[in-house]
């Protein structure tokens, strides 16, 4: 049985790298912004390098660095919707392309479907990014 809330999508990572990495921000950015994985990787790595001195985004980046890059691309942050008796999930996000922030993870969500290298569809969403603040 397939999960209609999840589609495997590595954002183009496999065209450049083998194995696994903590590169969820890069994957989410490449998928949602429809950009080349390596271009996203380099931009996020540069933002991360400015703050930490580390030359890679392979093992994740700070939220502040991701926020800076997303704002540069015209994306706007929104707090997750509130529900009585439950937490927000990826399927609660507005239609279109969004990037959700979860505990220690970012994922692309397209029309309520998580596009990622693993199924994070049941994780609680803290908030999300949309292009130019457009919701729905």
N, C-alpha and C positions, 0 to 999 in steps of 0.2 A: 504494500500500500504506500503511495507517495504522499508526502506532506504538502498540502496546497499552501502552507504558510512559509515554505522554504524552497529555494532553488540553489543548487551548488553553483557558485560563481567566484573564481579567484581574482577577478578584476584584471586579468591579464598577467598575473605574477608568473605563471608557468612558462611564459614566453621568454623570461629573463633568468629565473632562479629555479633551483630544485629544492626539495625538502620543504620543511615548514618553518614558519617564523612568527613572531609576535607583531605582525604588520597589519593589523586590522584597520588602522586609520588609513593607511595607503590603499588597501582594497576598497574600503567604503568610499573614499574620495574618488578613486578611478571609476568605480561603478556608477556612482551617483552623478558625478560631473561629466561622465562619458569622456574621460581623458585617458591618455596612455599611462599604464601602471608605472613605468620607469620615470616619467616626468613627475608624477605625483610623489613617488618615492624620493626623488632628488629634492623636490621643493620642501617636503616635510623634514627630510634629513637636514637640510640647510637651516630651517627654523629651529630644529632640535639642537643642532651644533652651536648656534648662536647662544643658546641658554646653558648648555651643558658641556660643550667641547667634544661630545661624542660625534663621530663621523657617520653614523648610520641611524636609520629608522627601523632596523630589523627587529629590535627587541622592544618596540613601542616608543611612544613619545609622550611628553607632558601634555595635559589637557590645554594648557595655555598656548602651547605651540600649535596645536591643531586648531584652536579657536582663531588664532592670528591668521593662519593660512585660509581658513574657511571665509573669514571676513574679507580678506583680499579678493576672493573669488565672488563676492557679493552675496554670500549665504548669511542667513540670520538665525540666531538661536531662539528656541521656544522651550518653555518648561513643558513637561509631559502633562497631558490632561489628567484631571482628578476624577476618580470613580469612587463611589461608596462601596466599601467592602472588598476592593481588589486594587491591585497596582496596574498601571498602564503597561501594555505590551506592544510589540511591533505592529500587530494587526489593528491597533487603535489609532495609528498614525494617519494623517491626511493622505488623500490620493496624490499620485505623482511620485517624484523622486525625493526622498528624504534620507538623512543620515541620523541614526539614533545613537544615543550614548547610553550604555548600560554599565553595570559594575565592571570596570577594567576591560571594556570592550566597546568598539564602534562597529556598526553594521549598516549597509545600504538596505533601504526598504523601498521597493517599487510597488505602488498600488497595494500596500498591505502585505507584500510578500518579501521576506528576508532573502537577500542575495548575498551569500557569504560562503566561506569555505567550510563552515559547520553550522548546524542548526541551533541558532540562539533565539528562536521565535518565542520561547516561553520565558526568557529573562525579563526582568522588570526594566522598563525604560525610564531614565531620569529626565530626558529631554531630547530634542531633535533639532536638526538644521534643515532649513528650506531655502531655495534660491530666492533672493530678493524679498524674503519674508512672506512669499506667497503660500497660502495654506489652501489646500484643496484644488 
